[in-house]
Amino acid sequence: MSRTKIHLLCFCLVIGLCHARQAVAQTKAPSLPPELAKDLAALRDAAMASDYAYRQIAHLTENIGPRPVGSPQAEAAVQYVAGQLRELGLEVRLEEVRAPRWVRGLETAELVDYSGHVTGTAQKVVVTALGGNSPTSNDGITAEVVVVRSFTELEALGSRAVSGKIVLFNVAFDKKKAASGYAGEAYDESVIYRGQGALRAKALGAAAALVRSVGGADYRIPHTGGSRAAGIPAGAVTAEDADLIADLSSQGAVRMHLVLTGVMKEDVKTFNVVADLKGTEHPEQIVIVSGHLDSWDLGTGAIDDAAGVAVAMEAARIVQQLNLHPRRTLRVIAWMDEENFGRGHEAYARAHSAEMQNHVGAIESDLGAGHPMGVDAHVAIAARDRLKPIMQILEPIGANLIHSEEGSPGADIEPLVSAGVPGFGILQDARTYFNYHHTPADTLDKIVPRELQENAAVMAVLGYALAEMPEPLPRQ
């Protein structure tokens, strides 16, 4: 190659490098104001040094206990969280929610006739009632069990094969997906049978409906949850018992005696806890940090969802501790009735419809307290670059990812997200979450203090950044 060509090549390379640097500079995410970056780092470090959130979960779960809607424990939790937030100096109010109270009754099941059955004996089946459906009598019902693996199989059987029988939806939770980091997807695939199974079975004349428990731990532990009202009893059996019934059904008819006396009672008055740390420049603009306060009754609701409430409280506490004053209002919400009908977020959406345009961000934690890797974000494309420097503050704890979420990242912030408000969930390690979710094993010992601190750091850093950044994120 001649010297002239070499010089020309070098010149072209220099010009190309300059253009490349210019392009990178043009696409580089905007940096944070230095003071804000400093404050966010201080919030992160304060969260990682605090046991406040853990102590809140301990009190909610061990001192107060399970918190089903309308129960004395749920109302005690409302008053406790409100009192704690007042102690932090927030403006606290209780916003009324009207929601049905479901009360668990007797729940037993046993197989009383099947191939090879020994006369005078019965095999116990571990069962729990699903909320929202009609009870059996105290004496229960005895009927043949029909096992199906999909709604398609159910429909193919038709009413002649289903009428008067107990339908068991034997759909396994995909543990391989969960172990690979897709626990939410595995849950969505199987929980539809818990939610709609009784309704679909009733349409074909079934006497009752059961589902294989929706979760990943096979320790003969039943998983409860909500089911759409169908007018028939509905319950969940353990994975082991679902396999037992399916195996026996392949050999011949199986008859079960089932007692589920849980009952839906009239609406009760309960509350969302709403607490504001008022903004200094734009108090009318609101950033929500939140979790739901109610729980199912089998366990004590530590990961679902005292953890979410506690990290939201912690976010406000450390903002106060560091004497920070965001320009927008930081609003802590402990939602009520997430587990059943969502009446809490419906009530909030009605009460705040006139100010929906002033909500500039909403964060909800409702996937436990596992290590956070970042956030699930339902935001406009233009917002992602503005989030990157915020999330970079969380890189030292491995929580800097931004995962795009097609739907709402949380059930209780869904009305806000639907109205265009940027919505966020904490992107948590949920590989074991559904082992304990809605079971008797959802207890305080499942909380890892270090990982809880990491969750609080994410909530605090993102919440404060949204409340303090010079301009709010663009809406959807």
VEXLO-261154 format. One line per 5 residues: their letters; for each residue x, y, z of C-alpha. Coordinates in steps of 0.02 Angstrom, whole numbers, plus 50000, padded with zeros to 5 digits. Each point is the difference from the previous one (the first is absolute). Layout:
# residues N
A> X:Y:Z ~ ...
//
This chain:
# residues 476
MSRTK> 50000:50000:50000 ~ 50069:50174:49954 ~ 50032:50135:50129 ~ 49863:50105:49921 ~ 49874:49860:50022
IHLLC> 50058:49972:50179 ~ 49980:50185:50041 ~ 49829:50000:49918 ~ 49948:49847:50097 ~ 50059:50077:50165
FCLVI> 49908:50160:49960 ~ 49839:49902:49967 ~ 50021:49904:50161 ~ 50022:50161:50099 ~ 49847:50078:49918
GLCHA> 49900:49841:50032 ~ 50054:49997:50182 ~ 49948:50181:50022 ~ 49829:49965:49925 ~ 49981:49847:50111
RQAVA> 50042:50101:50155 ~ 49878:50134:49947 ~ 49864:49869:49975 ~ 50034:49926:50171 ~ 49994:50172:50078
QTKAP> 49834:50036:49915 ~ 49922:49837:50063 ~ 50078:50001:50172 ~ 49872:49997:50140 ~ 49984:50167:50090
SLPPE> 50098:50007:50162 ~ 49925:50038:50169 ~ 50028:50168:50083 ~ 50150:49972:50116 ~ 49902:50041:50158
LAKDL> 49862:49878:49954 ~ 50127:49862:49962 ~ 50080:50030:50170 ~ 49831:49992:50088 ~ 49950:49839:49911
AALRD> 50163:49917:50050 ~ 49969:50054:50180 ~ 49825:49925:49994 ~ 50069:49837:49932 ~ 50130:49989:50137
AAMAS> 49876:50047:50137 ~ 49881:49862:49943 ~ 50142:49874:50003 ~ 50042:50046:50179 ~ 49822:49994:50070
DYAYR> 49895:49864:50081 ~ 49842:50107:50005 ~ 49911:49907:49860 ~ 50037:49831:50080 ~ 49932:50059:50167
QIAHL> 49840:50058:49915 ~ 49976:49831:49917 ~ 50034:49913:50165 ~ 49864:50100:50087 ~ 49873:49979:49860
TENIG> 50026:49813:49986 ~ 50040:49942:50176 ~ 49913:50127:50110 ~ 49847:50031:49891 ~ 49998:49843:49892
PRPVG> 49898:49954:49845 ~ 49903:50148:49929 ~ 49850:49945:49897 ~ 49885:50142:49948 ~ 49877:50046:50137
SPQAE> 50089:49900:50134 ~ 50050:50077:50167 ~ 50182:49975:49951 ~ 49978:50098:49838 ~ 49923:50145:50093
AAVQY> 50138:49994:50131 ~ 50128:50005:49859 ~ 49917:50155:49927 ~ 50012:50090:50164 ~ 50178:49941:50032
VAGQL> 50068:50055:49829 ~ 49908:50166:50012 ~ 50075:50031:50171 ~ 50176:49957:49943 ~ 49987:50117:49852
RELGL> 49937:50141:50112 ~ 50152:49973:50110 ~ 50106:50029:49844 ~ 49918:50170:49978 ~ 49893:49959:49848
EVRLE> 49824:50066:49972 ~ 49896:49843:50024 ~ 49820:49964:49957 ~ 49895:49844:49989 ~ 49903:49989:49837
EVRAP> 49844:49892:50010 ~ 49986:49838:49904 ~ 49845:49890:49994 ~ 50041:49818:49970 ~ 49921:49829:50032
RWVRG> 50065:49898:50143 ~ 50033:49817:49962 ~ 50012:49885:50151 ~ 50082:49830:49991 ~ 49902:49858:50078
LETAE> 50023:49812:50009 ~ 50107:49924:49862 ~ 50025:49813:49985 ~ 50006:49874:49859 ~ 50021:49813:49991
LVDYS> 49991:49868:49866 ~ 49865:49876:50047 ~ 49992:49885:49849 ~ 50125:49956:49863 ~ 50083:49849:49918
GHVTG> 50074:49887:50133 ~ 49915:50096:50140 ~ 50008:49910:50167 ~ 49827:49990:50075 ~ 49974:50110:50152
TAQKV> 50146:50117:49963 ~ 50024:50169:49917 ~ 50151:50093:49934 ~ 50021:50177:50065 ~ 50027:50136:49871
VVTAL> 50080:50164:50054 ~ 49884:50138:49940 ~ 49972:50185:50029 ~ 49855:50108:49946 ~ 50017:50135:49868
GGNSP> 49930:50169:50043 ~ 49843:50065:49917 ~ 49896:49845:49974 ~ 49849:49915:50076 ~ 50012:49876:50145
TSNDG> 49947:49821:50018 ~ 49890:49958:50146 ~ 50087:49949:50161 ~ 49969:49820:49947 ~ 50086:50030:49834
ITAEV> 49971:49913:49833 ~ 50052:49831:49931 ~ 50026:49986:49813 ~ 50108:49925:49865 ~ 50155:50098:49951
VVVRS> 50033:50043:49818 ~ 50182:50044:49964 ~ 50043:50118:49856 ~ 50162:50084:49947 ~ 49927:50149:49906
FTELE> 49842:50095:49962 ~ 50002:49916:49829 ~ 49990:49828:50083 ~ 49859:50061:50111 ~ 49899:50065:49854
ALGSR> 50030:49839:49903 ~ 49923:49899:50142 ~ 49841:50103:49996 ~ 49863:50015:50129 ~ 49950:49816:49993
AVSGK> 50169:49947:50069 ~ 50019:50147:50120 ~ 49828:50033:50073 ~ 49988:49962:50186 ~ 50185:49959:50015
IVLFN> 50154:50080:50076 ~ 50118:50066:49867 ~ 50186:49999:50038 ~ 50110:50109:49890 ~ 50167:49909:50010
VAFDK> 50113:50132:49921 ~ 50178:49999:50067 ~ 50097:50157:50041 ~ 50151:50004:49884 ~ 50145:49986:50123
KKAAS> 50131:50002:49861 ~ 49939:50170:49941 ~ 50003:50064:50178 ~ 50175:49934:50031 ~ 50058:50088:49841
GYAGE> 49935:50169:50057 ~ 49827:49993:49923 ~ 49898:49969:50157 ~ 49872:50132:49957 ~ 49970:49923:49830
AYDES> 49982:49827:50077 ~ 49875:50069:50124 ~ 49897:50086:49865 ~ 49987:49838:49901 ~ 49923:49902:50144
VIYRG> 49911:50129:50108 ~ 49866:50023:49866 ~ 49927:49833:50056 ~ 49988:50061:50180 ~ 49918:50161:49944
QGALR> 49878:49933:49871 ~ 49991:49813:50030 ~ 49846:50000:50112 ~ 49906:50115:49880 ~ 50039:49888:49851
AKALG> 49956:49841:50096 ~ 49837:50072:50064 ~ 49947:50041:49822 ~ 50002:49813:49965 ~ 49904:49957:50159
AAAAL> 50144:49950:50114 ~ 49964:49983:50186 ~ 50170:50071:50051 ~ 50169:50045:49928 ~ 50176:49967:50061
VRSVG> 50168:50056:49931 ~ 50175:49934:50021 ~ 50087:50126:50113 ~ 50084:50139:49902 ~ 50178:49997:50063
GADYR> 50168:49918:49991 ~ 50031:49910:50165 ~ 49937:49821:50011 ~ 49994:49981:50189 ~ 49815:49958:50006
IPHTG> 49961:50182:50038 ~ 49841:50074:49923 ~ 49999:50172:49918 ~ 49844:50106:50023 ~ 49947:50151:49896
GSRAA> 49852:50083:49919 ~ 49877:49918:49882 ~ 49865:50083:49897 ~ 49831:49974:50082 ~ 49911:49856:49916
GIPAG> 49872:49945:50129 ~ 50087:49834:50036 ~ 50134:49952:50128 ~ 50178:50024:49940 ~ 50164:49944:50076
AVTAE> 50181:49955:49969 ~ 50084:49834:50036 ~ 50185:49971:50017 ~ 50106:49947:49852 ~ 50025:49828:50076
DADLI> 49814:49974:50026 ~ 49961:50060:49823 ~ 50120:49866:49935 ~ 49921:49870:50113 ~ 49825:50038:49938
ADLSS> 50057:50003:49819 ~ 50087:49831:50019 ~ 49850:49919:50082 ~ 49882:50076:49871 ~ 50100:49916:49862
QGAVR> 49954:49834:50082 ~ 49815:50034:50021 ~ 49872:50112:50083 ~ 50055:50099:50155 ~ 49877:50069:50126
MHLVL> 50040:50139:50122 ~ 49917:50068:50155 ~ 50029:50188:50004 ~ 49962:50129:50134 ~ 50035:50184:49963
TGVMK> 49894:50117:50105 ~ 50088:50166:49966 ~ 49873:50139:49973 ~ 49997:50173:49923 ~ 49923:50126:50117
EDVKT> 49934:50176:49975 ~ 50112:50146:49955 ~ 50099:50074:50143 ~ 50078:50171:50021 ~ 50188:49998:49996
FNVVA> 50137:50120:49941 ~ 50148:50037:49891 ~ 50135:50086:50102 ~ 50059:50154:49902 ~ 50144:50104:50067
DLKGT> 50081:50152:49918 ~ 50172:50076:50015 ~ 49952:50165:49919 ~ 50103:50067:49856 ~ 50084:50170:50016
EHPEQ> 49972:50067:49823 ~ 49862:49893:49925 ~ 49903:49923:50144 ~ 49857:49963:49880 ~ 50111:49881:49901
IVIVS> 50003:49827:50078 ~ 50120:49852:50000 ~ 49930:49842:50081 ~ 50103:49869:50093 ~ 49891:49855:50055
GHLDS> 49958:49821:50046 ~ 49840:49914:50056 ~ 49956:49976:50182 ~ 49873:49859:49992 ~ 50053:49818:49990
WDLGT> 49930:49825:49992 ~ 49970:49910:50162 ~ 50100:49839:49986 ~ 50167:50082:50038 ~ 50041:50171:50070
GAIDD> 50027:50092:49836 ~ 50185:50042:50015 ~ 50050:49991:49817 ~ 49822:50035:49941 ~ 50003:50140:50040
AAGVA> 50060:50071:50165 ~ 50168:50016:49912 ~ 49929:50121:49871 ~ 49919:50109:50132 ~ 50159:50000:50105
VAMEA> 50117:50055:49860 ~ 49880:50140:49953 ~ 49999:50059:50181 ~ 50190:49987:50003 ~ 50015:50108:49845
ARIVQ> 49908:50142:50086 ~ 50094:49974:50163 ~ 50174:50017:49928 ~ 49949:50153:49897 ~ 49951:50078:50165
QLNLH> 50155:49933:50088 ~ 50114:50083:49872 ~ 49899:50162:50011 ~ 49962:49998:49814 ~ 49857:50102:49929
PRRTL> 49939:49941:49830 ~ 49920:50127:49885 ~ 49852:49883:49971 ~ 49893:49908:50127 ~ 50058:49825:50048
RVIAW> 49844:49900:50043 ~ 50007:49836:50096 ~ 49849:49887:49974 ~ 49959:49838:50092 ~ 49864:49928:49888
MDEEN> 49855:49897:50064 ~ 49910:49856:49912 ~ 50132:49958:49870 ~ 49980:49814:50033 ~ 49814:49989:49965
FGRGH> 49912:50129:49892 ~ 50117:50149:49985 ~ 49874:50114:50083 ~ 50142:50103:50077 ~ 50074:50059:49836
EAYAR> 49827:50023:49926 ~ 49953:50114:50145 ~ 50161:50098:49981 ~ 49974:50023:49813 ~ 49824:50068:50031
AHSAE> 50052:50114:50142 ~ 50149:50072:49904 ~ 49932:50002:49824 ~ 50009:50190:49990 ~ 50186:49998:50042
MQNHV> 50051:49849:49896 ~ 50095:50114:49880 ~ 50104:50061:50147 ~ 50065:49826:50041 ~ 50173:49994:49923
GAIES> 50057:49827:50057 ~ 49937:49846:50091 ~ 50104:49861:50077 ~ 49930:49840:50074 ~ 50092:49855:50081
DLGAG> 49900:49838:50000 ~ 50117:49858:49954 ~ 50081:49963:50166 ~ 50168:50058:50064 ~ 50126:49904:49895
HPMGV> 50156:50083:49932 ~ 49949:50143:49884 ~ 50084:50011:49830 ~ 49920:50164:49952 ~ 49824:50053:49953
DAHVA> 49857:49944:49891 ~ 49952:50158:49909 ~ 49843:50044:49903 ~ 50058:50165:49929 ~ 50011:50096:49838
IAARD> 50152:49958:49893 ~ 50064:50177:50026 ~ 50006:49970:50188 ~ 50124:49856:49995 ~ 50156:50105:49970
RLKPI> 49951:50115:50142 ~ 49985:49850:50116 ~ 50172:49930:49962 ~ 50103:50121:50107 ~ 49877:49975:50143
MQILE> 50017:49812:49992 ~ 50189:50015:49986 ~ 49999:50059:50181 ~ 49940:49825:50043 ~ 50137:49911:49903
PIGAN> 50106:49966:50158 ~ 49860:49888:50066 ~ 49966:49919:49831 ~ 49830:50083:49979 ~ 50025:50108:49846
LIHSE> 49901:49908:49866 ~ 49850:50078:49912 ~ 49878:49868:49938 ~ 49860:50056:49886 ~ 49829:49943:50060
EGSPG> 49856:49992:49875 ~ 49863:50007:50130 ~ 49991:50079:50171 ~ 50147:49948:50112 ~ 49881:49987:50148
ADIEP> 49816:49963:50026 ~ 49965:50149:50111 ~ 50082:50129:49888 ~ 49909:49934:49846 ~ 49871:50143:49992
LVSAG> 50143:50125:50006 ~ 50099:49911:49866 ~ 49844:49989:49891 ~ 49986:50190:50016 ~ 50177:50021:49934
VPGFG> 50095:50018:50164 ~ 50176:49924:49991 ~ 49987:49839:50100 ~ 50134:49895:50084 ~ 50018:49837:50092
ILQDA> 50158:49935:50082 ~ 50083:49869:49890 ~ 50031:49867:50133 ~ 50074:49827:50002 ~ 49837:49902:50009
RTYFN> 50068:49826:49967 ~ 49936:49937:50169 ~ 49862:50127:50030 ~ 49859:49887:49943 ~ 50060:49862:50116
YHHTP> 49929:50102:50144 ~ 49875:50118:49918 ~ 49823:49979:50072 ~ 50054:49855:50112 ~ 50022:49970:50187
ADTLD> 50188:50022:49968 ~ 49989:50186:49959 ~ 50080:50052:50164 ~ 50135:50118:50064 ~ 50142:49874:49983
KIVPR> 49985:50012:49810 ~ 50063:50179:50007 ~ 50189:50017:49972 ~ 50048:50163:50088 ~ 50138:50048:49877
ELQEN> 49887:49974:49850 ~ 49861:50097:50085 ~ 50121:50146:50021 ~ 50040:49991:49815 ~ 49815:50011:49960
AAVMA> 49981:50150:50112 ~ 50148:50081:49912 ~ 49916:49979:49830 ~ 49835:50070:50064 ~ 50083:50149:50084
VLGYA> 50119:50045:49858 ~ 49870:49987:49862 ~ 49861:50081:50102 ~ 50105:50148:50052 ~ 50074:50022:49826
LAEMP> 49828:50009:49921 ~ 49947:50125:50132 ~ 50155:50109:49985 ~ 50061:49993:49818 ~ 49985:50168:49909
EPLPR> 49863:49940:49881 ~ 49879:49855:50021 ~ 50011:49850:49885 ~ 49892:50007:49843 ~ 49834:49911:50012
Q> 49950:49853:49893
//
